[in-house]
Amino acid sequence: MKITIGILGKNSEWILKYSLKAVKQALTVIEQSGISFEVIYVDGGSSDRSVDLVKTMLGKDTLIIEAKNTNIPEARNIVVKNAKGDYIVFWDSDILAPPSILLRMIRTELPIVAPEREDVYIRSEEEIEKFLNIVLHEKRINVQIVDVPYVVFSVTAFKKEVFERVGLFDERMTQAEDRDFGLRARCKGYKSYLLRGSVAYDINRRLKSDVPVMTPLRQYARGLLKKGVIYAFSPSPRHKRNMVFYGTLHALAFTALFYHPIVATLEMVPLAFFTIKYGFRKGAEMWIKSLLLYTTMIFAKSIIIFKDICGVLEEI
């Protein structure tokens, strides 16, 4: 058996110098178990030392593909198209996970499997070192395998046959490509599983590594209807709160047009919030993004009430 480890990055030097330490430890465990592997690194057009760092830390046998201006699902598809392994494992560049994780996932022989993901926001390199130390010295744990509708990507293993049956990632998606693929796979008979008890840490720098903040507006709007459907079908508590909030604002603003037009300016409340948080230019962009997403989710909710999610995803 052979596995392919796919790593994606763009200007990720700040975290790669830590996450690759975890990757190397995990690869050592795999090698000692007699399993062969290959590593593919797809770079989205870095202006820092990301590519050089990968060459230095992972060695000359790593296949490095420079694909400037690719988004995340496009980069994932490049890995899938070049993979020679029976399993394809995506180890995202901002993830710190224990050395046992690759072997632990492969030994389950499940079609789609991932550890729990915990999002953390850091302010210093010392904090990153702390989480790296936690994963590299993980104590023996009891892992429970749980059937879930989809897994949120961190270190995620797929049997290659899943892509042959389900297809590739939807390249319109700038968010939720993991939920989309997991749901489409489930519609084709491939379940997703979570290793509950095994934790991978997603390391974020506020504003600088948040996908919704960093993604250009034009790109963010691609695949908007599908994102709305997916998030409406599987909303987080935050999504639920924001759907109610925007739905209430829209209802009040529409009603106010006939009775008290001045009340319609309530629609601008989120703009004020985002302007305070991000400044005027980025705040206006975030307001438009949130308005587009949550209005679409409200619309999509009415669709999936009456139609099967598998049928809806096939149509869009």
Buried (B, 14 or more C-beta within 10 A) or exposed (E): EEBBBBBBBBBBBBBBBBBBBBBBBBBEBBEEEEBEBBBBBBBBEBEBBBBEBBBEBBEEEBBBBEBEEBBBBBBBBBBBEBBEBBBBBBBBBBBBBBBBBBBBBBEEEBBBBBBBBEEEEBEEEEEBEEBBEBBBEBEEBEBEEEEBEBBBBBBBBBBBEBBEEBBBBBBBBBBBBBBBBBBBBBBEEBBBBBBBEBBBBBBBBEEEBEEEBEBEEEEBBBBBBBBBBBBBBBBEEEBEEBBEBBBEBBEBBEEBEEEEEEEBEBBEEBBEBBBEEBEEEBBBBBBBBBBBBBBBBBEBBEBBEEEEBEEBBEEB
